[in-house]
Amino acid sequence: MFADPDVPEGFAFVTLPLTARTAGSREAVVQRDILEGLAFDIIGTRLSNDALRGDAPFDAALVDSSGFVRSLSAPEIFVSADGADLEASTQAVLDAYERVRRFGFTTAEVARAVEARRSAAEVNYDGRNSRQDASYADEYVRHVLEGESLPTGQRWFDFVTDVLDRAITRDARLYVRHPLRNGRSTHLCHCSS
């Protein structure tokens, strides 16, 4: 934790660093990434709703990632709060992780997160013919350097839709909650003085 007198409020990243699970086919790895993203979308929504209702010590909660190392998946929740409330804000995020670990998600929460992801997939699909050249170049670099797949717009949309359709089932809900079972969180806090 460190202080900065020029910042009126503090923020914290509560990160859940996990070893990237790369076993299985490329499709299985991408499916796990999509489901992990759903899990953190739901947690972020829960926390954001708490903040909007005034039931949280923080002002805002966002989902982010510090997964810039290939072998590490590091999803995180970012919260901003007054410096005095930062410890309670961090504890609220840890409590949210624990709640998911113990109880999982409701069917309604999964359905809402799936619909949001489905809408994003539809927007991406609809804009498939209007991408910038730099976006294509970045994709090809990731394909060559990291082995990332290069599916067509239609194939990617069909894959994502299929994964999201299966995420509604009970088995997928349990799978989505799996990354939180054994994770250890890391905290970075920045407080105003």
ABEGO torsion letter per residue (X at the ends): XBBBAABABBBBBBBBBBBBBABEBAAAAAAAAAAAAAAAAAAAAAAAAAAAAGABABABBBBBBABABAABBBBBBBBBBBAAAAAAAAAAAAAAAAAAAAAEBBAAAAAAAAAAAAAAAAAAAAAAAABBAAAAAAAAAAAAAAGBBBBBAAAAAAAAAAAAAAAABAAAAAAAAAAAAABBBBBBBBBBX
